Amino acid sequence: MWKNIVACWAILLGIGFMMLANGLQGTLLGVRAGIEGFSTFTTGIMMSGYFVGLFVGSMVAPRLVNRVGHIRVFSALASLASISILFHGVYIDASLWWFMRVITGICFAGFYVVTESWLNDRASNETRGSLLSVYMVIVTGSMGAGQFLLNLARPEAIDLFILISIIISFGLIPILLTMKPAPSFATSSKMSVIDLYRASPLALIGNGLTGVAQGTIIGLGAIYASQVLVDIESISWFMACIMIGSLVTQGPVGYISDRIGRRGVMAALSIVAIFCCLLAPTIPKDSLAFYLVAGLLGGAAMPMYSVCIAYANDRLEPHQIIGASGSLVMVSGFGAMVGPILIAFFMDLFGPECYFWGIASVFAAILGFTLIRIGARAGIALEKQSDLVAGPLGTPIAEYLSPDSVEYAEALHRHEFDELDAREDVTERQL
């Protein structure tokens, strides 16, 4: 595995810088929107633009990579992301900010596609899970670390926007300096949402509702925190605790779900998330317990996406997994778009604590549907389950969760793309 990590140092370091900037950017915009007097509902719409971008980018980015290659796409999107964040600092307008958030989401969807397909190409079936786990530690840890950068300057000034642009530019350098050639890339056919629902209703519905919950947690977390916490340091700690909780529990949740079954883990995570959301409003906001509950909520809510994808893979034939991943990303992305807008509307009407009540309602729906499906359909034998590998919301990492899916994709595209790969090899040698 260490040999693979060394071989992929450039892309791992690059995505680490990007996620460091992403963690700071999301929280900064939520705080700055409150300072500028945006309503909670307006801010929720603005923040949902990022997930609109992820939704669009997850469909567009693979085609771009297939056409011009990993390095060019990563470089172009990094430049675009660096430019878009500066617009936030220069022009204070909710409509423009929403559009820039869409652009940012498209860029980060491209970063995910480039990174995950690059890692998948470099890994073998034996090391793929470990390498992608290292990737997830870097992604989640960098996002969490980015929260603390909020304390380096006043959020009402332009300094932090410039810092984000600088960090993104640093993330571009390792990719441009790498001496190893980028891997070839092939897109796959899609499995329709209807066909996916027929194959696994719980995977589809659970994935969509998870998108609603995670979009709300990430998109509205800084907005909620800025309304109930007293200073910037407290806000950064609140958001960081959510990320730290996710980082701590991803591995154990995957280990347990591989051994006792996915649906039981989905039900347990839902119960823990509901408990946290009901408890949080009753705890003093300046207490250690409040931050511990935030961490526990992140630890329960964030791994749910990976569990849903793994459950879908368990229910699908190997030749269906690649096509189904596109529909899974689309459904979770749609949920993440809707969640911040819907919950922000109720926060505007009834107060900031609707942040937790809304998340609790979503997990109650996941729990209820999970229990219905447990009663309606027998579970899969544990030895037939694929291994779970954690992935961030709205990324095509679903395609790489099963070695069988990778082998199928290679067989499926080997003949079709032989000529294209040959042309790319010639181009690389010329360069």
PLY file of the C-alpha trace (Angstrom):
ply
format ascii 1.0
element vertex 431
property float x
property float y
property float z
element edge 430
property int vertex1
property int vertex2
end_header
0.00 0.00 0.00
2.80 2.43 0.87
4.20 2.03 -2.63
0.82 3.10 -4.02
0.66 6.10 -1.68
4.12 7.25 -2.76
3.12 6.81 -6.40
0.04 8.97 -5.80
1.63 11.64 -3.60
0.94 14.45 -6.06
-2.80 13.86 -6.39
-3.21 13.19 -2.65
-1.35 16.37 -1.71
-3.31 18.31 -4.31
-6.71 17.16 -3.10
-5.60 17.81 0.49
-5.00 21.48 -0.31
-8.32 21.69 -2.18
-10.29 20.26 0.74
-8.48 22.54 3.20
-9.74 25.47 1.12
-13.19 23.91 0.80
-13.56 23.50 4.55
-12.69 27.13 5.18
-14.79 28.43 2.29
-18.08 26.82 3.31
-17.89 28.07 6.89
-16.64 31.52 5.91
-19.53 32.11 3.52
-22.10 31.06 6.12
-20.62 33.48 8.66
-20.14 36.31 6.16
-23.71 35.96 4.91
-24.97 36.64 8.43
-22.69 39.66 8.77
-24.03 41.05 5.47
-27.62 40.67 6.68
-28.74 37.82 4.39
-31.80 36.02 5.75
-31.39 32.39 6.75
-33.57 31.29 3.82
-31.55 33.36 1.34
-28.32 31.99 2.77
-29.67 28.45 2.55
-30.43 28.92 -1.14
-27.01 30.44 -1.71
-25.23 27.57 0.07
-27.25 24.98 -1.87
-25.54 26.24 -5.03
-22.49 24.17 -4.10
-24.53 20.98 -4.24
-26.14 22.07 -7.51
-22.59 22.31 -8.82
-21.68 18.87 -7.46
-24.78 17.48 -9.15
-23.89 19.04 -12.51
-20.16 18.43 -12.18
-20.58 14.74 -11.46
-22.12 14.37 -14.93
-19.89 16.81 -16.83
-16.47 16.13 -15.28
-16.09 12.50 -16.46
-16.68 13.61 -20.04
-14.11 16.37 -19.70
-11.53 13.99 -18.25
-12.19 11.49 -21.00
-11.69 14.21 -23.61
-8.65 16.20 -22.40
-7.14 14.18 -19.55
-6.81 14.33 -15.77
-4.09 16.95 -15.41
-5.66 19.49 -17.76
-9.08 19.15 -16.11
-7.66 19.42 -12.59
-5.62 22.47 -13.57
-8.45 24.27 -15.34
-10.90 23.63 -12.51
-8.38 24.74 -9.89
-7.96 28.04 -11.71
-11.72 28.44 -11.98
-12.23 27.64 -8.27
-9.53 30.14 -7.32
-11.23 32.86 -9.38
-14.74 32.11 -8.13
-13.90 32.50 -4.44
-12.42 35.94 -5.08
-15.73 37.08 -6.56
-17.34 36.44 -3.17
-14.97 38.85 -1.49
-15.28 41.58 -4.11
-19.02 41.56 -4.88
-21.51 41.14 -2.03
-24.63 39.89 -3.77
-26.63 36.77 -2.89
-27.47 35.91 -6.52
-23.84 36.20 -7.63
-22.72 34.20 -4.61
-25.17 31.43 -5.53
-23.77 31.30 -9.06
-20.20 31.24 -7.74
-21.16 28.40 -5.37
-22.43 26.44 -8.37
-19.11 27.01 -10.13
-17.25 25.91 -6.99
-19.36 22.75 -6.77
-18.62 21.88 -10.39
-14.91 22.36 -9.72
-14.89 20.11 -6.67
-16.90 17.44 -8.45
-14.13 17.47 -11.04
-11.48 17.21 -8.33
-13.24 14.14 -6.92
-13.53 12.49 -10.33
-9.89 13.12 -11.20
-8.58 12.01 -7.80
-10.69 8.90 -7.39
-10.18 7.61 -10.91
-6.43 8.33 -10.62
-6.21 6.41 -7.32
-8.30 3.58 -8.70
-5.97 3.22 -11.67
-2.86 3.13 -9.48
-4.27 0.59 -6.99
-4.59 -3.16 -7.29
-7.63 -5.08 -6.06
-5.70 -5.91 -2.87
-4.71 -2.30 -2.08
-7.68 -0.35 -3.47
-9.66 -0.25 -0.24
-6.67 0.85 1.84
-5.64 3.54 -0.65
-9.14 4.99 -0.86
-9.33 4.94 2.93
-6.16 7.04 3.09
-7.78 9.36 0.56
-10.86 9.72 2.76
-8.74 10.50 5.82
-7.04 13.27 3.84
-10.34 14.65 2.52
-12.14 14.67 5.87
-9.11 15.72 7.90
-8.33 18.61 5.56
-11.92 19.84 5.65
-11.83 19.74 9.43
-8.49 21.55 9.59
-9.85 24.22 7.26
-12.37 25.27 9.90
-9.60 26.60 12.15
-8.26 28.88 9.42
-11.37 30.98 10.04
-9.58 32.42 13.07
-6.70 33.90 11.06
-8.52 37.07 9.98
-11.80 38.92 10.37
-14.55 37.30 8.23
-15.90 40.72 7.19
-12.60 41.50 5.42
-11.37 40.08 2.11
-8.27 38.44 3.63
-9.74 34.97 4.10
-11.10 34.91 0.54
-7.59 35.66 -0.73
-6.18 32.94 1.55
-8.59 30.38 0.05
-7.50 31.36 -3.45
-3.84 30.95 -2.44
-4.45 27.50 -0.92
-6.21 26.31 -4.08
-3.28 27.58 -6.15
-0.86 25.63 -3.93
-2.94 22.50 -4.54
-2.34 22.83 -8.24
1.48 22.77 -7.99
2.01 19.05 -7.10
-0.18 17.93 -10.02
1.70 20.08 -12.53
5.10 18.92 -11.26
4.40 15.18 -11.19
6.54 13.14 -13.57
4.18 10.17 -13.67
1.67 10.07 -16.54
-2.02 10.42 -15.76
-4.12 7.27 -16.17
-6.51 6.60 -19.03
-10.18 7.15 -18.32
-13.40 5.65 -19.64
-16.98 6.66 -18.87
-19.66 4.03 -18.38
-23.31 3.59 -19.21
-25.89 4.59 -16.60
-28.52 2.59 -14.76
-31.83 4.46 -14.54
-33.21 5.62 -11.20
-36.31 3.46 -11.74
-34.24 0.35 -12.37
-32.12 1.12 -9.33
-35.24 1.50 -7.18
-36.51 -1.87 -8.38
-33.19 -3.46 -7.51
-32.81 -1.78 -4.10
-35.47 0.65 -2.82
-33.65 1.22 0.46
-30.35 2.10 -1.22
-32.03 4.68 -3.44
-34.33 6.27 -0.85
-31.73 6.08 1.91
-29.13 7.67 -0.34
-31.45 10.52 -1.30
-32.46 11.24 2.29
-28.82 11.04 3.37
-28.10 13.72 0.79
-30.79 15.92 2.39
-29.28 15.42 5.86
-25.64 15.86 4.89
-26.39 18.84 2.65
-28.12 20.46 5.63
-25.34 19.63 8.08
-22.59 20.96 5.82
-24.51 23.76 4.10
-26.28 25.24 7.12
-23.92 24.29 9.95
-22.00 27.57 9.91
-25.25 29.56 9.59
-26.73 27.84 12.63
-23.51 28.21 14.60
-23.20 31.93 13.79
-26.69 32.47 15.24
-26.23 30.62 18.54
-22.48 30.81 19.28
-20.68 33.86 20.55
-17.44 34.03 18.54
-15.63 32.82 15.45
-13.51 30.32 17.37
-16.64 28.59 18.68
-18.10 28.41 15.17
-14.93 26.85 13.77
-14.86 24.30 16.60
-18.51 23.36 16.00
-17.89 22.64 12.31
-14.57 20.94 13.03
-16.20 18.61 15.58
-18.65 17.41 12.93
-15.74 16.59 10.61
-13.67 15.01 13.38
-16.61 12.81 14.36
-16.95 11.68 10.75
-13.23 10.94 10.53
-13.25 8.86 13.72
-16.27 6.71 12.88
-15.84 6.01 9.14
-13.53 3.05 9.74
-15.44 1.43 12.61
-18.80 1.86 10.83
-17.41 0.17 7.73
-15.90 -2.65 9.80
-19.14 -3.27 11.69
-21.40 -3.08 8.63
-19.22 -5.65 6.86
-19.84 -8.06 9.75
-23.39 -7.54 11.00
-25.20 -6.28 7.90
-25.91 -2.86 6.39
-29.53 -2.36 7.42
-28.87 -2.82 11.11
-26.06 -0.26 10.90
-28.31 2.18 8.99
-30.97 1.86 11.69
-28.41 2.31 14.48
-26.81 5.36 12.86
-30.26 6.90 12.37
-31.15 6.38 16.03
-27.87 7.96 17.18
-28.35 10.94 14.83
-31.92 11.48 16.03
-30.79 11.30 19.65
-28.06 13.89 19.01
-30.46 16.24 17.24
-33.02 16.07 20.05
-30.37 16.50 22.72
-28.37 19.36 21.16
-31.00 22.13 21.55
-31.28 21.39 25.29
-27.53 21.70 26.02
-25.85 25.01 26.90
-24.03 26.20 23.80
-20.88 27.12 25.73
-20.45 23.64 27.20
-18.11 20.86 26.17
-21.10 18.53 25.90
-22.51 20.59 23.02
-19.37 20.06 20.94
-19.24 16.37 21.84
-22.81 15.97 20.62
-21.88 17.78 17.38
-19.02 15.31 16.92
-21.31 12.36 17.61
-23.83 13.71 15.08
-21.10 13.96 12.44
-19.94 10.47 13.33
-23.44 9.06 12.83
-24.59 11.12 9.84
-21.59 11.33 7.54
-20.79 7.59 7.12
-24.40 6.88 6.08
-23.63 7.75 2.44
-20.98 5.03 2.21
-23.26 2.48 3.90
-26.06 3.21 1.40
-23.70 2.78 -1.55
-22.27 -0.45 -0.14
-25.81 -1.73 0.42
-26.65 -0.95 -3.22
-23.54 -2.83 -4.37
-24.60 -5.84 -2.30
-27.95 -5.92 -4.11
-26.60 -5.43 -7.64
-24.91 -7.72 -10.09
-21.26 -6.85 -10.81
-22.13 -5.60 -14.29
-24.73 -3.18 -12.83
-22.53 -1.46 -10.23
-20.72 0.95 -12.54
-23.95 2.14 -14.20
-25.78 2.44 -10.87
-23.14 4.72 -9.36
-24.23 7.59 -11.60
-27.82 7.35 -10.38
-26.68 7.11 -6.76
-24.61 10.28 -7.13
-27.51 12.04 -8.86
-30.04 11.14 -6.16
-27.76 12.13 -3.27
-26.85 15.34 -5.09
-30.50 16.23 -5.56
-31.15 15.63 -1.87
-28.19 17.81 -0.92
-29.58 20.61 -3.09
-33.03 20.45 -1.53
-31.99 20.00 2.10
-30.39 23.40 2.85
-33.21 25.30 1.12
-36.00 23.42 2.90
-34.49 23.48 6.38
-33.37 27.13 6.01
-36.99 28.07 5.26
-38.12 26.59 8.59
-35.15 28.12 10.41
-36.31 31.51 9.17
-39.85 30.85 10.41
-39.27 29.09 13.71
-35.69 29.82 14.74
-32.22 28.27 14.44
-33.04 25.10 16.40
-34.97 23.89 13.33
-31.50 23.02 12.06
-31.42 20.03 14.41
-35.14 19.28 14.21
-34.94 19.13 10.42
-31.98 16.75 10.48
-33.77 14.58 13.06
-36.85 14.40 10.80
-34.75 13.20 7.88
-33.12 10.45 9.92
-36.49 9.46 11.33
-37.63 8.90 7.74
-34.49 6.83 7.02
-35.10 4.77 10.16
-38.75 4.18 9.31
-38.04 3.11 5.74
-35.17 0.89 6.87
-37.45 -0.94 9.31
-40.08 -1.34 6.58
-37.55 -2.89 4.22
-36.22 -5.20 6.96
-39.72 -6.54 7.32
-40.33 -6.77 3.58
-37.13 -8.40 2.35
-34.60 -10.85 3.69
-31.07 -9.69 4.25
-28.01 -10.75 2.26
-25.57 -13.27 3.67
-22.54 -11.51 5.11
-20.10 -13.47 2.94
-21.81 -12.06 -0.18
-21.40 -8.43 0.86
-18.81 -6.24 -0.81
-16.33 -4.42 1.42
-17.33 -0.90 2.40
-15.00 1.96 1.49
-15.88 5.42 2.76
-16.58 8.17 0.26
-17.53 11.84 0.48
-21.05 12.90 -0.46
-21.78 13.28 -4.13
-18.68 11.64 -5.61
-18.30 8.72 -8.01
-16.35 6.69 -5.46
-19.28 4.26 -5.65
-17.66 2.93 -8.82
-14.59 1.75 -6.91
-16.13 0.03 -3.90
-16.03 -3.43 -5.39
-13.10 -5.13 -7.11
-15.67 -6.96 -9.25
-16.97 -3.64 -10.54
-13.48 -2.56 -11.53
-12.76 -5.82 -13.34
-16.09 -5.55 -15.14
-15.43 -1.97 -16.20
-12.02 -2.92 -17.54
-13.49 -5.80 -19.53
-16.39 -3.69 -20.76
-14.24 -0.90 -22.11
-11.11 -2.76 -23.15
-12.17 -3.27 -26.73
-13.99 0.02 -27.15
-11.12 2.17 -25.92
-8.09 0.26 -27.19
-7.62 2.70 -30.03
-8.14 5.74 -27.75
-5.62 4.45 -25.20
-3.10 3.87 -27.96
-3.47 7.45 -29.15
-3.08 8.73 -25.57
0.10 6.64 -25.12
1.56 8.17 -28.25
0.66 11.65 -27.06
2.23 11.06 -23.64
5.48 9.84 -25.20
5.58 12.89 -27.43
5.10 15.16 -24.41
0 1
1 2
2 3
3 4
4 5
5 6
6 7
7 8
8 9
9 10
10 11
11 12
12 13
13 14
14 15
15 16
16 17
17 18
18 19
19 20
20 21
21 22
22 23
23 24
24 25
25 26
26 27
27 28
28 29
29 30
30 31
31 32
32 33
33 34
34 35
35 36
36 37
37 38
38 39
39 40
40 41
41 42
42 43
43 44
44 45
45 46
46 47
47 48
48 49
49 50
50 51
51 52
52 53
53 54
54 55
55 56
56 57
57 58
58 59
59 60
60 61
61 62
62 63
63 64
64 65
65 66
66 67
67 68
68 69
69 70
70 71
71 72
72 73
73 74
74 75
75 76
76 77
77 78
78 79
79 80
80 81
81 82
82 83
83 84
84 85
85 86
86 87
87 88
88 89
89 90
90 91
91 92
92 93
93 94
94 95
95 96
96 97
97 98
98 99
99 100
100 101
101 102
102 103
103 104
104 105
105 106
106 107
107 108
108 109
109 110
110 111
111 112
112 113
113 114
114 115
115 116
116 117
117 118
118 119
119 120
120 121
121 122
122 123
123 124
124 125
125 126
126 127
127 128
128 129
129 130
130 131
131 132
132 133
133 134
134 135
135 136
136 137
137 138
138 139
139 140
140 141
141 142
142 143
143 144
144 145
145 146
146 147
147 148
148 149
149 150
150 151
151 152
152 153
153 154
154 155
155 156
156 157
157 158
158 159
159 160
160 161
161 162
162 163
163 164
164 165
165 166
166 167
167 168
168 169
169 170
170 171
171 172
172 173
173 174
174 175
175 176
176 177
177 178
178 179
179 180
180 181
181 182
182 183
183 184
184 185
185 186
186 187
187 188
188 189
189 190
190 191
191 192
192 193
193 194
194 195
195 196
196 197
197 198
198 199
199 200
200 201
201 202
202 203
203 204
204 205
205 206
206 207
207 208
208 209
209 210
210 211
211 212
212 213
213 214
214 215
215 216
216 217
217 218
218 219
219 220
220 221
221 222
222 223
223 224
224 225
225 226
226 227
227 228
228 229
229 230
230 231
231 232
232 233
233 234
234 235
235 236
236 237
237 238
238 239
239 240
240 241
241 242
242 243
243 244
244 245
245 246
246 247
247 248
248 249
249 250
250 251
251 252
252 253
253 254
254 255
255 256
256 257
257 258
258 259
259 260
260 261
261 262
262 263
263 264
264 265
265 266
266 267
267 268
268 269
269 270
270 271
271 272
272 273
273 274
274 275
275 276
276 277
277 278
278 279
279 280
280 281
281 282
282 283
283 284
284 285
285 286
286 287
287 288
288 289
289 290
290 291
291 292
292 293
293 294
294 295
295 296
296 297
297 298
298 299
299 300
300 301
301 302
302 303
303 304
304 305
305 306
306 307
307 308
308 309
309 310
310 311
311 312
312 313
313 314
314 315
315 316
316 317
317 318
318 319
319 320
320 321
321 322
322 323
323 324
324 325
325 326
326 327
327 328
328 329
329 330
330 331
331 332
332 333
333 334
334 335
335 336
336 337
337 338
338 339
339 340
340 341
341 342
342 343
343 344
344 345
345 346
346 347
347 348
348 349
349 350
350 351
351 352
352 353
353 354
354 355
355 356
356 357
357 358
358 359
359 360
360 361
361 362
362 363
363 364
364 365
365 366
366 367
367 368
368 369
369 370
370 371
371 372
372 373
373 374
374 375
375 376
376 377
377 378
378 379
379 380
380 381
381 382
382 383
383 384
384 385
385 386
386 387
387 388
388 389
389 390
390 391
391 392
392 393
393 394
394 395
395 396
396 397
397 398
398 399
399 400
400 401
401 402
402 403
403 404
404 405
405 406
406 407
407 408
408 409
409 410
410 411
411 412
412 413
413 414
414 415
415 416
416 417
417 418
418 419
419 420
420 421
421 422
422 423
423 424
424 425
425 426
426 427
427 428
428 429
429 430
